[in-house]
Amino acid sequence: MNIAGYFIKNTVISWMFILVLLIGGTIAFTGLGQLEDPPFTIKDAVVVTMYPGATSTEVEEEVTYPIEKAILALPYVDEIKSLSTSGMSQITVTMKNTFGPDELPQIWDELRRKVNDMSGNLPPGVGKPMVNDDFGDVFGIMLMISGEDYSYKDLSDYVDYVSRELELVPGVSKVSSAGKQNEQVFIEISLNKLASSNIDPNLIMGLLNSQNMVTDAGNIRISSDNIRLRPSGAFKSVKELEELVIPGTSGNKLIYLKDVATVSRGYQDIPTNLISFNQHQAINLGISFASGVNVVDVGKAVTAKIEEIDYARPAGMIIETMYSQPAEVDKSVSSFVWNLIAAVVIVVGVLLFFMGFKSGVLIGIILFLTCLGTFMLMLQAEIELQRISLGALIIALGMLVDNAIVVVEGILIGRQRGQSTLEAAQAIVKQTIWPLLAATVIAIAAFAPIGLSPDSTGEFAGSLFWVLLFSLFLSWITAITITPFLADLFFKTTEVQEAGAEQKDPYGGAFFTIYKKLLDVCLRFKWTSVLLVVIAFVGSLAGFGYVKQSFFPPSTTPIFLVDVWLPEGTDIRQTQTTVAKMEADAMKLDNVEFVTTTVGKGFQRFLLTYSPEKNYGAYAQIAIRTSAFENLQETMVALRSQLESHYPQAQYKFKRLEIGPSTDAKIEARIVGADPDVLREIGTEVMAVFNATPGTVNVRHNWRERVKFIEPQFNETQGRRLGISKQDVDKTLAFAFSGLQAGLYREGTSLLPIINRLPEEERIDIESLESLRTWSPALNAYVPLQQVVDGFEVKFEDPIIQRQDRKRTLTIFADADFEYDILPAALFAKMKPEVEAIELPPGYELQWGGEYESSQDAQAALFATLPLGFLFMFLITVFLFNSVRKPLVIWACVPLALIGITSGLIILDKPFSFMALLGMLSLSGMLLKNGIVLLDQINIEIEEGKEAFQAVFDSTVSRVRPVCMAAVTTILGILPLITDAFFESMAAVVMFGLGVATILTLLIVPVLYVITFKIKYRSYSEFT
């Protein structure tokens, strides 16, 4: 008695197994987390260092370079990119793909130690480097809080309250705000009054810096008590600052700060980030989720909390949602679940039609239980319901019934031959248990390169492998255990044909008659058949050149983004004014639900695949949501037409949200070299090629335009004579134009910088620059600035210096025009030879980035494990058949799937994407599985003594129904994915590739077998 007999006879164990799968799977399904996209680790950290007053070149050479050198000593580093701008260094460190979420926290700690250890060697005036390893935090709910008549202070206070409440919601990991304006205390000191009283401004600076400082006054022992001393003098209000007495003044008259200055509160003059929502100033509140939670449930809890605290919302203040991952997940998962249900219905319908009611229902039950069992394993492996895992289930559906079909088919044939259900079940399971296991392992191994790929793309799609591993292996277990048990229940009342009675030919229908004739023709003209297939294969190779190429498709979420770049050097306030007009224009378009903008940098990361732009005063991003995905394209076209005609001074990049890993641009050419002038010259040539290529838009480079700066010519000799240093001149100019910080004003949990500056009426412009006065310690009086400055020169400088892997790198970007049906890969193929033909000076090199590099990296990571996977699959077939020639017969048919793949992609007009590549790899497992079942049957019949040619012919005919059924269920099961943007190319590859390859397998495998083993042809009429 084998395992099939054991489960048929031990009904209690069989029912217990079924109940475990049924109840456990149902509970597991309700307990699975839900996400829109699978989580993958962003292996980036950003090191930000301030160097006030330094040029971009000084920042690069004195700050960026030594920090990069220290970071590079870490063995984990894969890539370093740096951005050096005036006064700030931003270094992005990317760790190697082999390090996952478990190792990264320790790596970030080492990075901090390495940076902190070397920070003492940085020049004076450089701020402490800040390491931000939360760069990859994803804020799945993006709230916009605005109020037409409210100040930033009012908005900020309410945002702080809402943040504290939302942080208490179970499942919420972090709440972060953006767009807040830094409040400051302004002391507007009149230079005229200081001069009339002959007051050194440094006295006021020192007073403000020390007066409100927290210091320890010590303790005193009184009797048995130890009492702390705490002198008064700390400011209780901003107005108290006006009562400060200025020391060192002459005469008996006290001079107060209010006599020479006006004290007020306000916001920093030059903000770093400004956000608006539907033309109202706003603060963005981002909410991230804890790992492993059901974001839909957390989203409902967040909504409930906001409703609960709504009583505290000031009248007229509005909370609106820019992006809600729970809502998108709910729609996405619901859509996938319906696709899953539709696939199950299709598969069961096909089984009912081809195998009869009882057989169809039986296999449908097995399919249902296998899916439930998969949910249990997914819960244990902490794999959430998301785009990839649900897609994997749909892909697996057709394959999940393969093993059960073979077993049920064998039981039915055995019963027709006079066996009981028990005998037939034991016989078919004994015959197929190991071939089916080998075929299942091969089907799983075909997806192994996905699960084993260390690349971020492999991590993103890795759950595809694990879900298929769980489901397919479970399908083999249920096929040899529960399937015989249920067959015994279902077919118990059916009459068994007596052994002595005349047996009906199970392969005598019209379908089998046609197939036998076609197979006979192929076997008779075997070399002609092979030649025709080779011609078709060569044609498919040639035709593949006409297939569109892509990496990952854009998302179907009805949101698109517009990057806006004004000329470099544009003040952020001017950028905000211009973008506000653009926002108003966008609001007037049809089908627009909302328009929100961020000026100065990108939004907080609300999608894993969204990369926020770094800090630039001339940069803004507009996010527009349309009422439906169908309206997205026309809205993008209409808005671009308006913006380009009304604001020609700006550069624009229109982009949809991405599904998979994204890049700054689809096409990137990197020029690496030392001299900025040469880099810009080469970059101009590359941009000319890009611009000359039809269908190309958003051509730009990341060093931007050179900007003007004014250089006062300091006279050091005269300065020494007057006791004035270059630093004094710098402070005077900063005080006159933008203000100088002098201490902090403490108010509860807030620390407000105290800024000294001139009153508005004295705040000079460029025309009165030469009349500015500065304090001379030698004369103890104010002197005109022109006494120590010989003049002012206007010069140009590089505002941005970009480096990659410690080398200066200028990157030219381009994208495919979304208005035309052209993919970036097609544009890249046109540009590449022309760009590479540009002659580069010695020491300069060209590197390709963008989608090309990402695709190459992903494929390289995938193909790194591919040979091992295919070797493993081949060895299984060799061990199974104890032969090399037989496996070669099966493997010879695997490439033939390309005939169907090419035709399917061209007919359906789908691109060959990374997911299509995965689909093509998975096809190899499906085809090998069919071939194994077929050759195993041939072996059995030959071992039973049947003549070789008849064994080949009869075995092939006997395997037609299970092989066709497996192919049909897989093809129709994956049909719902043909409309999904992410899986459409994979669905096309599997449907057409499997369809054509299955037909060829049933016709060419027997042909190759008789050729390989030199079996002489006989007409099938001789033995039928």
Salt bridges, closest charged atoms under 4 A:
GLU36 OE2 - ARG387 NH2 3.94
ASP37 OD1 - ARG387 NE 2.70
GLU60 OE2 - ARG803 NH1 2.94
GLU60 OE1 - ARG808 NH2 2.63
GLU68 OE1 - ARG803 NH2 2.92
ASP133 OD2 - ARG112 NH1 3.15
ASP134 OD2 - LYS174 NZ 3.19
ASP137 OD2 - LYS174 NZ 2.91
ASP157 OD1 - LYS153 NZ 3.42
ASP160 OD1 - LYS180 NZ 2.41
GLU165 OE1 - LYS305 NZ 3.85
GLU183 OE2 - ARG265 NE 3.06
GLU188 OE2 - ARG757 NH2 2.98
GLU188 OE2 - ARG763 NH2 3.03
GLU242 OE2 - LYS239 NZ 3.38
GLU243 OE2 - LYS258 NZ 3.24
ASP269 OD2 - ARG757 NH1 2.70
GLU308 OE2 - LYS305 NZ 3.62
ASP310 OD1 - ARG313 NE 2.75
GLU328 OE1 - LYS331 NZ 3.87
GLU328 OE2 - ARG625 NH2 3.03
ASP402 OD2 - LYS929 NZ 3.69
GLU409 OE1 - ARG961 NE 2.79
GLU459 OE1 - LYS43 NZ 2.99
ASP488 OD2 - LYS492 NZ 3.44
ASP505 OD2 - LYS516 NZ 3.82
ASP520 OD2 - ARG524 NH2 3.17
ASP563 OD2 - LYS655 NZ 2.95
GLU568 OE1 - ARG704 NE 3.15
ASP571 OD1 - ARG573 NE 2.79
ASP585 OD2 - HIS646 ND1 3.69
GLU593 OE1 - ARG625 NE 3.60
GLU658 OE2 - LYS666 NZ 3.06
ASP677 OD1 - ARG706 NH2 2.60
GLU705 OE1 - ARG704 NH2 3.93
GLU711 OE1 - LYS795 NZ 2.75
GLU716 OE2 - ARG720 NH2 3.05
ASP730 OD2 - LYS726 NZ 2.97
GLU747 OE2 - ARG265 NH1 2.71
GLU793 OE1 - LYS795 NZ 3.92
ASP798 OD1 - ARG680 NH2 2.81
ASP798 OD1 - ARG706 NE 2.94
ASP815 OD2 - LYS653 NZ 3.72
ASP815 OD2 - ARG700 NH1 3.98
ASP817 OD1 - ARG640 NH2 2.87
GLU819 OE2 - ARG640 NH2 2.57
ASP821 OD2 - LYS548 NZ 2.95
GLU836 OE2 - LYS832 NZ 3.06
GLU851 OE2 - LYS666 NZ 3.73
GLU853 OE2 - ARG670 NH2 2.85
ASP909 OD1 - LYS548 NZ 3.21
GLU941 OE1 - LYS946 NZ 2.78
GLU947 OE1 - ARG1018 NH1 2.60
ASP954 OD2 - LYS946 NZ 3.11
GLU984 OE1 - LYS910 NZ 3.01
GLU1022 OE1 - ARG1018 NE 3.21
